[in-house]
Amino acid sequence: MDSITPATSSQKEALVRRYGAASVPPAGPWNEVIATMLDHRSVRGYKPDPVPPGTLETMIAAAQSAATSSNMQWTSVVAITDPEKKKKLAEWAGNQKHIEQCPLYLCWVTDMARNAAISRSEKVEFETMPWLETFLVASVDVALAAQNAVVAAESMGLSTVYIGAMRNEPEKVADLLGLPPQCFVLFGLCVGYATEQAIGEVKPRMPQAMMLHHERYDASNADAHRQAHDAEMMQFSARQEMQAGTWTQRVLNRLGPIKSMNGRERLREALNRMGFGIR
C-alpha cells in the first residue's frame, strides 16, 4: 500500500484506537509503515521463544539509519541474553519481571567515550564535550536510533517496551555492562514475542489539538481538550483495570512526589562520578 492509497476502514479503525472516537483526526496518506507505528503498544509479558537469527543486526541497521546530529554517532548498544544479568537489571529497575522474561534485552548507551578517545589519540582538546548541550544532543541521538529499532522490530511482529528505570542505578548498570567512563545507559528495551495476556490495547493519546499548533502556540482550549482525553483514558483504564484512571491523575502521580523518581533525582551527581562532568 502506498501513501496515496485512499483511506480504508482499517486506517479509520487505527485512528480510533489511538485517539478515541471523539478525537479522530482527518485521514491522510497511509501505508503499512504508518499502520505499524499507530498500532504500537508497550508489552510487559514475553514468551521464551528467541528472536529469529539476524533480528538484532537488522534492528541495529535500522537504528544506525536514524538521523544523528552532525554525524557524531553517539549511540552504543549492549545486547543482553544472559539470564543472570537480566535478573540483576530487573531488580535494579524495580523488579520489572518482563526484563527477565524477554529473550533479548537491549541497553541503549549514551556513548561519549568513543569520541573522547579521538580527542586523546589526536591530541586535540574537545572543549565542547563537558557541556549540557553536547550531552543532550548525544542522548537525543540515542533516542532517535532506538525508536528506529522499535519500528523495525514491530514491523517483524515483535513487541517491545522501553525501560527508563535503568537510570535508577546508573552506576551499578554501567559496572555490570563494563562501560567505560563517559558512557551510561539512557534506557533499556525489552524485545520478544508477546504473550496473549500481555498484548493489551493501544493506549489512547491526547487529541492532536493539544499537541499540534499552527504558526504559534495556542493553549486556549487546553482544559477542554484535557477533559476529553481524561474521559477517554478513564474508559481505557477501566477496561485494563488500572488504578490511575485519567491522564491528569497519571501526571499528578508521576510528577508530584519526589519519591516517584526512584533515585533518579541523584542522576546529575551519578553522571559526574561516571566521568561526564556536565556543565
C-alpha positions as CSV (number, residue, x, y, z in Angstrom):
1,M,0.0,0.0,0.0
2,D,1.5,3.4,-0.9
3,S,0.9,6.8,0.6
4,I,-1.7,7.9,-1.9
5,T,-4.0,4.9,-1.4
6,P,-7.5,6.2,-0.3
7,A,-8.4,5.8,3.4
8,T,-9.7,2.4,4.3
9,S,-11.7,1.2,7.3
10,S,-8.5,-0.3,8.8
11,Q,-7.0,3.2,8.8
12,K,-10.0,4.7,10.4
13,E,-10.1,1.9,13.0
14,A,-6.4,2.5,13.7
15,L,-7.0,6.2,14.3
16,V,-10.0,5.5,16.6
17,R,-7.9,3.1,18.6
18,R,-5.1,5.7,19.0
19,Y,-7.3,8.8,19.8
20,G,-10.8,7.5,20.7
21,A,-13.9,8.0,18.7
22,A,-14.4,11.7,19.8
23,S,-10.9,13.0,18.7
24,V,-10.1,11.2,15.4
25,P,-8.0,13.4,13.1
26,P,-8.7,13.6,9.4
27,A,-7.5,10.5,7.5
28,G,-4.4,11.3,5.4
29,P,-1.8,9.3,3.5
30,W,-1.5,5.8,4.7
31,N,0.8,2.7,4.3
32,E,1.9,-0.3,6.2
33,V,4.7,1.5,7.9
34,I,2.3,4.1,9.4
35,A,-0.2,1.3,10.3
36,T,2.6,-0.5,12.3
37,M,3.5,2.7,14.1
38,L,-0.1,3.5,15.1
39,D,-0.5,0.0,16.4
40,H,2.4,0.4,18.9
41,R,1.7,-0.6,22.4
42,S,4.1,-1.3,25.4
43,V,4.2,-5.0,26.2
44,R,5.2,-6.3,29.6
45,G,4.9,-10.1,29.1
46,Y,7.0,-12.2,26.8
47,K,7.2,-15.8,25.5
48,P,10.6,-17.5,26.0
49,D,11.0,-18.0,22.2
50,P,14.2,-16.5,20.9
51,V,14.1,-13.8,18.2
52,P,15.0,-15.1,14.7
53,P,18.6,-15.1,13.6
54,G,19.7,-11.7,12.2
55,T,16.9,-9.8,14.0
56,L,19.3,-8.0,16.3
57,E,21.5,-7.0,13.4
58,T,18.5,-5.8,11.4
59,M,17.3,-3.7,14.3
60,I,20.8,-2.1,14.6
61,A,20.9,-1.4,10.9
62,A,17.6,0.5,11.3
63,A,18.9,2.3,14.4
64,Q,22.1,3.4,12.5
65,S,19.9,4.7,9.7
66,A,18.3,7.3,12.1
67,A,19.4,10.9,12.0
68,T,22.5,11.6,14.0
69,S,23.4,15.2,14.8
70,S,26.4,16.3,12.7
71,N,27.1,12.6,12.2
72,M,28.7,12.3,15.6
73,Q,27.1,8.8,16.1
74,W,26.9,8.9,19.9
75,T,24.9,5.6,20.3
76,S,26.1,2.2,21.5
77,V,24.0,-0.8,22.3
78,V,24.7,-3.7,24.7
79,A,22.6,-6.7,23.9
80,I,21.8,-8.9,26.9
81,T,20.6,-12.5,26.8
82,D,22.3,-13.9,29.9
83,P,19.6,-14.7,32.5
84,E,21.7,-13.7,35.5
85,K,22.4,-10.3,34.0
86,K,18.8,-9.7,33.1
87,K,17.8,-10.7,36.6
88,K,20.1,-8.1,38.2
89,L,18.9,-5.4,35.7
90,A,15.3,-6.3,36.5
91,E,16.0,-6.0,40.2
92,W,17.6,-2.5,39.9
93,A,14.6,-1.5,37.7
94,G,12.1,-2.1,40.5
95,N,11.7,-5.8,39.8
96,Q,10.2,-5.5,36.4
97,K,9.9,-9.2,35.5
98,H,9.5,-8.6,31.8
99,I,13.2,-7.8,31.7
100,E,13.8,-11.4,32.8
101,Q,11.2,-12.8,30.5
102,C,12.2,-11.2,27.2
103,P,14.6,-13.2,25.1
104,L,16.5,-10.1,24.1
105,Y,17.2,-7.0,26.2
106,L,19.0,-4.0,24.7
107,C,20.7,-1.4,26.8
108,W,20.9,1.9,24.8
109,V,24.0,3.8,25.7
110,T,24.8,7.5,25.5
111,D,28.4,6.9,24.5
112,M,30.7,9.9,24.8
113,A,33.7,7.7,25.4
114,R,34.2,6.8,21.8
115,N,34.6,10.4,20.6
116,A,36.6,11.3,23.7
117,A,39.1,8.7,22.6
118,I,39.6,10.6,19.4
119,S,40.4,13.6,21.4
120,R,43.2,11.7,23.2
121,S,44.5,10.0,20.1
122,E,44.6,13.1,18.0
123,K,45.8,15.3,20.9
124,V,43.1,17.8,20.4
125,E,41.1,19.2,23.4
126,F,37.4,18.8,22.8
127,E,36.2,22.0,24.6
128,T,32.5,21.3,23.8
129,M,32.4,17.8,25.4
130,P,31.5,18.6,29.0
131,W,28.7,21.0,28.2
132,L,25.0,20.1,28.8
133,E,24.2,20.8,25.1
134,T,26.6,18.1,23.9
135,F,25.2,15.6,26.4
136,L,21.7,16.5,25.4
137,V,22.5,16.1,21.7
138,A,24.1,12.7,22.4
139,S,21.1,11.5,24.3
140,V,18.7,12.6,21.6
141,D,20.8,10.7,19.1
142,V,20.3,7.6,21.2
143,A,16.6,8.0,21.4
144,L,16.2,8.5,17.7
145,A,18.2,5.4,17.0
146,A,16.2,3.3,19.5
147,Q,12.9,4.3,18.1
148,N,14.0,3.3,14.6
149,A,14.9,-0.1,16.0
150,V,11.5,-0.3,17.7
151,V,9.7,0.4,14.5
152,A,11.8,-2.2,12.7
153,A,11.1,-4.8,15.5
154,E,7.4,-4.2,15.4
155,S,7.3,-4.5,11.6
156,M,8.7,-8.0,12.1
157,G,5.9,-9.0,14.5
158,L,8.0,-8.5,17.7
159,S,6.9,-6.5,20.7
160,T,8.8,-4.0,22.8
161,V,8.8,-1.9,25.9
162,Y,11.2,0.8,27.0
163,I,12.7,0.6,30.4
164,G,13.6,4.1,31.8
165,A,14.3,2.6,35.2
166,M,17.9,1.8,34.0
167,R,18.5,5.3,35.3
168,N,17.5,4.2,38.9
169,E,21.0,2.7,39.4
170,P,23.2,4.1,36.5
171,E,26.5,3.2,38.2
172,K,25.6,-0.3,39.0
173,V,24.3,-0.9,35.5
174,A,27.4,0.6,34.0
175,D,29.6,-1.6,36.1
176,L,27.6,-4.8,35.2
177,L,28.0,-4.0,31.5
178,G,31.7,-3.0,31.7
179,L,31.0,0.5,30.4
180,P,34.0,2.9,30.3
181,P,33.8,6.4,31.8
182,Q,31.5,8.8,29.8
183,C,29.1,6.1,29.0
184,F,25.7,5.5,30.6
185,V,22.6,3.5,29.8
186,L,19.9,6.0,28.9
187,F,17.2,3.3,28.8
188,G,16.7,-0.4,28.2
189,L,14.4,-2.1,25.7
190,C,12.7,-5.5,26.0
191,V,12.3,-7.3,22.7
192,G,10.4,-10.5,22.0
193,Y,7.1,-12.2,21.2
194,A,4.2,-11.0,23.4
195,T,2.1,-13.5,25.4
196,E,-1.6,-13.3,24.6
197,Q,-2.4,-11.9,28.0
198,A,0.2,-9.1,27.6
199,I,-0.7,-7.7,24.2
200,G,-3.4,-5.3,25.6
201,E,-5.0,-2.4,23.8
202,V,-3.5,0.6,22.0
203,K,-3.3,3.3,24.7
204,P,-5.1,6.5,23.8
205,R,-3.1,9.6,23.1
206,M,-4.1,13.2,23.7
207,P,-6.1,14.9,20.9
208,Q,-3.9,16.3,18.2
209,A,-5.3,19.8,19.1
210,M,-3.4,19.6,22.3
211,M,-0.1,18.8,20.6
212,L,-0.3,20.3,17.2
213,H,-0.1,24.1,16.9
214,H,-0.2,26.2,13.7
215,E,2.0,29.3,13.4
216,R,2.1,29.9,17.1
217,Y,1.5,28.0,20.4
218,D,-2.2,28.1,21.4
219,A,-3.4,26.6,24.7
220,S,-6.6,28.5,24.8
221,N,-8.7,25.3,24.8
222,A,-6.3,23.1,26.7
223,D,-8.6,22.4,29.6
224,A,-11.4,21.2,27.4
225,H,-9.1,19.0,25.4
226,R,-7.6,17.6,28.6
227,Q,-11.0,16.8,30.0
228,A,-11.9,15.0,26.8
229,H,-8.6,13.0,27.0
230,D,-9.2,12.2,30.6
231,A,-12.6,10.8,29.7
232,E,-11.1,8.6,27.1
233,M,-8.3,7.4,29.4
234,M,-10.8,6.7,32.2
235,Q,-12.6,4.2,29.9
236,F,-9.3,2.7,28.8
237,S,-8.1,2.3,32.4
238,A,-11.4,0.7,33.5
239,R,-11.0,-1.9,30.7
240,Q,-7.4,-2.5,31.7
241,E,-8.1,-2.5,35.4
242,M,-5.6,0.3,36.1
243,Q,-5.6,2.3,39.3
244,A,-4.8,5.8,37.9
245,G,-7.9,6.4,35.7
246,T,-7.3,9.7,34.0
247,W,-4.3,11.2,32.2
248,T,-4.4,14.1,34.7
249,Q,-4.1,11.6,37.6
250,R,-1.2,9.9,35.9
251,V,0.6,13.2,35.6
252,L,-0.1,14.1,39.2
253,N,1.2,10.7,40.4
254,R,4.3,10.9,38.3
255,L,5.4,14.5,38.7
256,G,4.0,15.3,42.2
257,P,6.1,13.3,44.7
258,I,9.9,13.2,44.5
259,K,9.7,9.6,45.5
260,S,8.3,8.8,42.1
261,M,11.8,9.4,40.7
262,N,13.1,6.2,42.3
263,G,16.5,7.7,42.9
264,R,16.8,9.5,39.6
265,E,16.8,12.8,41.4
266,R,20.5,12.0,42.0
267,L,21.3,11.4,38.4
268,R,23.5,14.5,37.9
269,E,25.8,13.5,40.7
270,A,26.0,10.0,39.4
271,L,26.8,11.2,35.8
272,N,29.6,13.4,37.2
273,R,31.1,10.4,39.0
274,M,30.8,8.4,35.7
275,G,33.1,11.0,34.0
276,F,30.7,13.3,32.3
277,G,31.4,16.4,34.3
278,I,28.3,18.2,32.8
279,R,28.4,22.0,33.0
